[in-house]
Amino acid sequence: MNEHNSPTRTPINPLSERILRWISGSGRGQAFGRLLSRLIALPQLRRLTASEIPWTPLVRPISEATVAIVTTSGVHLRGDKPFHLHSDSSFRVIPRDTKAADLTITHQAYDRTDALRDINLVFPLERLRELEAEGVIGRVADEHFGFGLSGSAKALLAPGRTVGRRLADAHVDLVLLVPA
Amino acid sequence: MTTVALALVKEVADAARAPRMLYLHWPFGHALGEPGNVAQQRTILHDMLSMARAASRPGLVIELPYRWRRETYPPIVDWTADSVAAVSVPPD
Protein backbone atom coordinates (compact mmCIF):
# COMPACT_ATOMS: atom_id res chain seq x y z
CA MET A 1 0.00 0.00 0.00
CA ASN A 2 1.44 3.41 -0.86
CA GLU A 3 1.24 6.56 1.18
CA HIS A 4 -1.65 7.91 -0.88
CA ASN A 5 -4.13 5.33 0.35
CA SER A 6 -2.80 4.67 3.84
CA PRO A 7 -3.82 6.31 7.08
CA THR A 8 -1.29 8.39 8.99
CA ARG A 9 -0.28 8.32 12.65
CA THR A 10 0.28 10.98 15.25
CA PRO A 11 3.93 10.54 16.33
CA ILE A 12 4.61 9.32 19.85
CA ASN A 13 7.76 9.08 21.95
CA PRO A 14 10.26 6.76 20.12
CA LEU A 15 10.97 4.78 23.29
CA SER A 16 7.23 4.10 23.74
CA GLU A 17 7.09 3.03 20.12
CA ARG A 18 9.83 0.42 20.75
CA ILE A 19 8.14 -0.87 23.90
CA LEU A 20 4.82 -1.20 22.06
CA ARG A 21 6.49 -3.15 19.27
CA TRP A 22 7.91 -5.53 21.88
CA ILE A 23 4.47 -5.88 23.49
CA SER A 24 2.85 -6.74 20.15
CA GLY A 25 5.66 -8.77 18.69
CA SER A 26 6.57 -11.34 21.36
CA GLY A 27 4.76 -13.76 23.61
CA ARG A 28 6.27 -12.21 26.74
CA GLY A 29 5.42 -8.74 25.49
CA GLN A 30 1.83 -9.73 24.91
CA ALA A 31 1.56 -11.24 28.38
CA PHE A 32 3.00 -8.03 29.83
CA GLY A 33 0.53 -5.92 27.82
CA ARG A 34 -2.40 -7.98 29.06
CA LEU A 35 -1.16 -7.66 32.64
CA LEU A 36 -0.98 -3.86 32.31
CA SER A 37 -4.43 -3.77 30.78
CA ARG A 38 -5.83 -5.85 33.65
CA LEU A 39 -4.15 -3.70 36.29
CA ILE A 40 -5.56 -0.50 34.82
CA ALA A 41 -9.00 -1.66 33.71
CA LEU A 42 -10.18 -4.28 36.19
CA PRO A 43 -10.50 -2.17 39.38
CA GLN A 44 -12.32 0.55 37.44
CA LEU A 45 -14.67 -1.87 35.70
CA ARG A 46 -15.51 -3.59 38.98
CA ARG A 47 -16.41 -0.23 40.52
CA LEU A 48 -18.46 1.03 37.60
CA THR A 49 -20.40 -1.86 36.12
CA ALA A 50 -24.01 -2.31 37.13
CA SER A 51 -25.29 -5.61 38.47
CA GLU A 52 -27.78 -5.87 35.63
CA ILE A 53 -26.30 -6.51 32.18
CA PRO A 54 -28.10 -4.48 29.50
CA TRP A 55 -29.92 -6.50 26.85
CA THR A 56 -31.44 -5.34 23.59
CA PRO A 57 -32.20 -8.12 21.10
CA LEU A 58 -31.83 -7.39 17.41
CA VAL A 59 -35.21 -6.22 16.11
CA ARG A 60 -34.74 -7.03 12.41
CA PRO A 61 -32.75 -9.44 10.25
CA ILE A 62 -29.06 -8.61 9.74
CA SER A 63 -29.84 -8.10 6.05
CA GLU A 64 -32.11 -5.20 6.99
CA ALA A 65 -30.11 -3.84 9.92
CA THR A 66 -28.24 -0.53 10.02
CA VAL A 67 -24.77 -1.19 11.42
CA ALA A 68 -22.24 1.20 13.00
CA ILE A 69 -18.73 0.82 14.39
CA VAL A 70 -17.39 2.30 17.62
CA THR A 71 -13.65 1.85 17.97
CA THR A 72 -11.36 2.70 20.87
CA SER A 73 -8.22 2.51 18.74
CA GLY A 74 -7.63 6.26 18.37
CA VAL A 75 -8.93 6.48 14.80
CA HIS A 76 -10.18 9.87 13.61
CA LEU A 77 -10.38 12.01 10.49
CA ARG A 78 -7.04 13.44 9.47
CA GLY A 79 -8.49 16.95 9.58
CA ASP A 80 -9.93 16.56 13.09
CA LYS A 81 -8.24 17.57 16.31
CA PRO A 82 -6.03 14.63 17.43
CA PHE A 83 -6.77 12.93 20.73
CA HIS A 84 -4.64 13.88 23.71
CA LEU A 85 -2.11 11.05 23.79
CA HIS A 86 -1.96 10.49 27.55
CA SER A 87 -5.67 10.36 28.23
CA ASP A 88 -8.68 11.63 26.34
CA SER A 89 -12.31 10.69 26.84
CA SER A 90 -13.70 12.63 23.87
CA PHE A 91 -14.82 11.06 20.61
CA ARG A 92 -14.59 11.87 16.90
CA VAL A 93 -17.19 11.23 14.21
CA ILE A 94 -16.13 9.28 11.11
CA PRO A 95 -18.57 9.47 8.15
CA ARG A 96 -19.54 6.29 6.31
CA ASP A 97 -17.74 7.04 3.05
CA THR A 98 -14.39 7.90 4.65
CA LYS A 99 -11.36 6.47 2.86
CA ALA A 100 -8.41 4.96 4.71
CA ALA A 101 -6.19 7.80 3.47
CA ASP A 102 -8.44 10.32 5.25
CA LEU A 103 -7.81 8.71 8.65
CA THR A 104 -5.21 9.19 11.36
CA ILE A 105 -4.47 7.03 14.39
CA THR A 106 -3.68 8.92 17.59
CA HIS A 107 -2.97 6.39 20.33
CA GLN A 108 0.10 5.57 22.38
CA ALA A 109 -0.75 2.22 23.90
CA TYR A 110 -0.53 -0.23 21.02
CA ASP A 111 1.73 -0.88 18.04
CA ARG A 112 -0.05 0.77 15.09
CA THR A 113 2.25 -0.63 12.39
CA ASP A 114 -0.20 -3.22 11.06
CA ALA A 115 -3.29 -1.03 11.54
CA LEU A 116 -1.64 1.63 9.38
CA ARG A 117 -1.15 -0.97 6.66
CA ASP A 118 -4.78 -2.05 6.98
CA ILE A 119 -7.07 0.13 9.03
CA ASN A 120 -9.74 -2.60 9.01
CA LEU A 121 -7.84 -4.33 11.83
CA VAL A 122 -9.13 -1.71 14.25
CA PHE A 123 -11.86 0.01 12.21
CA PRO A 124 -13.45 -2.36 9.68
CA LEU A 125 -15.43 0.27 7.74
CA GLU A 126 -14.26 -0.94 4.29
CA ARG A 127 -15.31 -4.50 5.15
CA LEU A 128 -18.69 -3.22 6.35
CA ARG A 129 -19.25 -1.31 3.09
CA GLU A 130 -18.50 -4.52 1.17
CA LEU A 131 -21.07 -6.40 3.26
CA GLU A 132 -23.61 -3.67 2.49
CA ALA A 133 -22.89 -3.96 -1.26
CA GLU A 134 -23.29 -7.75 -1.03
CA GLY A 135 -26.62 -7.40 0.78
CA VAL A 136 -25.33 -9.16 3.90
CA ILE A 137 -26.18 -6.17 6.11
CA GLY A 138 -28.94 -3.65 5.42
CA ARG A 139 -27.02 -0.39 5.67
CA VAL A 140 -23.76 1.03 6.88
CA ALA A 141 -24.67 3.86 9.27
CA ASP A 142 -23.89 7.42 8.23
CA GLU A 143 -21.73 8.04 11.31
CA HIS A 144 -19.17 5.92 13.14
CA PHE A 145 -17.26 6.86 16.27
CA GLY A 146 -13.63 6.81 17.36
CA PHE A 147 -12.31 7.10 20.90
CA GLY A 148 -8.67 7.46 21.92
CA LEU A 149 -6.77 6.15 24.91
CA SER A 150 -8.49 6.93 28.20
CA GLY A 151 -7.08 6.09 31.61
CA SER A 152 -10.42 6.74 33.26
CA ALA A 153 -13.41 4.51 32.60
CA LYS A 154 -15.58 6.92 34.62
CA ALA A 155 -14.68 9.82 32.33
CA LEU A 156 -15.97 7.78 29.39
CA LEU A 157 -19.50 7.41 30.77
CA ALA A 158 -20.85 10.80 29.63
CA PRO A 159 -19.32 10.77 26.13
CA GLY A 160 -20.37 7.13 25.83
CA ARG A 161 -23.98 8.11 26.54
CA THR A 162 -23.75 10.92 23.97
CA VAL A 163 -22.53 8.47 21.33
CA GLY A 164 -25.29 6.03 22.30
CA ARG A 165 -27.92 8.75 21.88
CA ARG A 166 -26.55 9.77 18.48
CA LEU A 167 -26.56 6.15 17.30
CA ALA A 168 -30.12 5.68 18.55
CA ASP A 169 -31.26 8.93 16.90
CA ALA A 170 -29.73 7.65 13.65
CA HIS A 171 -31.84 4.46 13.98
CA VAL A 172 -28.79 2.23 14.19
CA ASP A 173 -29.78 -1.37 14.97
CA LEU A 174 -26.39 -2.94 15.64
CA VAL A 175 -23.14 -1.49 16.96
CA LEU A 176 -19.84 -3.33 16.57
CA LEU A 177 -17.37 -2.38 19.31
CA VAL A 178 -13.73 -2.78 18.33
CA PRO A 179 -10.88 -2.30 20.80
CA ALA A 180 -7.27 -1.29 20.22
CA MET B 1 -29.47 -0.97 20.04
CA THR B 2 -27.84 -4.33 19.94
CA THR B 3 -24.09 -4.39 20.60
CA VAL B 4 -21.35 -6.95 20.05
CA ALA B 5 -17.84 -6.24 21.32
CA LEU B 6 -14.49 -7.77 20.55
CA ALA B 7 -11.99 -8.13 23.40
CA LEU B 8 -8.30 -9.03 23.52
CA VAL B 9 -7.98 -9.48 27.29
CA LYS B 10 -10.15 -12.22 28.77
CA GLU B 11 -10.40 -10.82 32.31
CA VAL B 12 -11.36 -7.39 30.98
CA ALA B 13 -14.00 -8.98 28.74
CA ASP B 14 -15.49 -10.73 31.78
CA ALA B 15 -15.36 -7.65 34.02
CA ALA B 16 -16.95 -5.35 31.44
CA ARG B 17 -20.30 -7.17 31.86
CA ALA B 18 -21.25 -6.21 28.32
CA PRO B 19 -24.25 -7.83 26.61
CA ARG B 20 -22.22 -9.82 24.03
CA MET B 21 -18.46 -10.29 23.88
CA LEU B 22 -16.16 -12.24 21.60
CA TYR B 23 -12.69 -12.81 23.00
CA LEU B 24 -9.61 -13.41 20.84
CA HIS B 25 -6.18 -14.30 22.16
CA TRP B 26 -4.52 -12.01 19.61
CA PRO B 27 -2.09 -9.08 20.02
CA PHE B 28 -3.31 -5.52 20.65
CA GLY B 29 -4.02 -3.57 17.48
CA HIS B 30 -5.23 -6.71 15.67
CA ALA B 31 -8.84 -7.23 16.76
CA LEU B 32 -9.87 -8.19 13.20
CA GLY B 33 -6.65 -10.09 12.47
CA GLU B 34 -3.73 -9.59 10.12
CA PRO B 35 -3.28 -6.79 7.57
CA GLY B 36 -4.61 -7.68 4.12
CA ASN B 37 -6.22 -10.94 5.29
CA VAL B 38 -9.72 -10.13 4.11
CA ALA B 39 -11.05 -13.67 4.65
CA GLN B 40 -9.91 -13.53 8.28
CA GLN B 41 -11.49 -10.12 8.83
CA ARG B 42 -14.75 -11.31 7.25
CA THR B 43 -14.71 -14.37 9.50
CA ILE B 44 -14.57 -12.15 12.58
CA LEU B 45 -17.37 -9.95 11.23
CA HIS B 46 -19.46 -13.06 10.52
CA ASP B 47 -18.85 -14.13 14.11
CA MET B 48 -19.98 -10.71 15.37
CA LEU B 49 -23.13 -10.71 13.22
CA SER B 50 -23.91 -14.28 14.31
CA MET B 51 -23.58 -13.39 17.96
CA ALA B 52 -25.76 -10.30 17.44
CA ARG B 53 -28.69 -12.38 16.27
CA ALA B 54 -28.15 -15.64 18.13
CA ALA B 55 -26.67 -14.96 21.60
CA SER B 56 -28.96 -16.67 24.06
CA ARG B 57 -28.47 -14.54 27.15
CA PRO B 58 -26.84 -11.29 28.38
CA GLY B 59 -23.22 -11.33 29.45
CA LEU B 60 -21.91 -14.12 27.26
CA VAL B 61 -18.15 -13.98 26.67
CA ILE B 62 -17.31 -16.45 23.93
CA GLU B 63 -13.69 -17.31 23.20
CA LEU B 64 -13.10 -17.66 19.47
CA PRO B 65 -10.90 -20.66 18.63
CA TYR B 66 -8.56 -19.02 16.10
CA ARG B 67 -4.83 -19.28 16.78
CA TRP B 68 -2.76 -16.25 15.87
CA ARG B 69 -1.26 -16.60 12.37
CA ARG B 70 -1.81 -20.36 12.32
CA GLU B 71 -5.20 -20.64 10.70
CA THR B 72 -6.60 -20.63 7.21
CA TYR B 73 -9.94 -18.93 6.79
CA PRO B 74 -12.32 -20.42 4.23
CA PRO B 75 -14.68 -17.90 2.61
CA ILE B 76 -18.09 -17.49 4.27
CA VAL B 77 -20.49 -19.25 1.91
CA ASP B 78 -23.77 -18.46 3.61
CA TRP B 79 -23.95 -15.31 5.71
CA THR B 80 -27.46 -16.16 6.90
CA ALA B 81 -26.12 -19.27 8.65
CA ASP B 82 -24.69 -18.62 12.11
CA SER B 83 -21.02 -19.16 12.86
CA VAL B 84 -20.73 -22.22 15.07
CA ALA B 85 -17.74 -20.69 16.89
CA ALA B 86 -19.63 -17.54 17.87
CA VAL B 87 -22.84 -19.09 19.15
CA SER B 88 -21.58 -22.07 21.11
CA VAL B 89 -22.46 -21.38 24.70
CA PRO B 90 -19.58 -21.82 27.14
CA PRO B 91 -20.24 -23.84 30.30
CA ASP B 92 -20.95 -21.71 33.38
Interface residues (C-beta under 8 A of the other chain):
Chain A: I23 S24 G25 Q30 G33 R34 S37 R38 A41 L42 L45 R46 T49 A50 I53 P54 W55 T56 P57 L58 V59 P61 I62 S63 S73 A109 Y110 D111 R112 T113 D114 A115 R117 D118 N120 L121 V122 P124 R127 L128 L131 E134 V136 I137 G164 L167 A168 V172 D173 L174 V175 L176 L177 V178 P179 A180
Chain B: M1 T2 T3 V4 A5 L6 A7 L8 V9 E11 V12 A15 A16 R17 A18 P19 P27 F28 G29 H30 A31 L32 G33 E34 P35 G36 V38 Q41 R42 L45 M48 L49 A52 R53 P58 G59 W79 T80
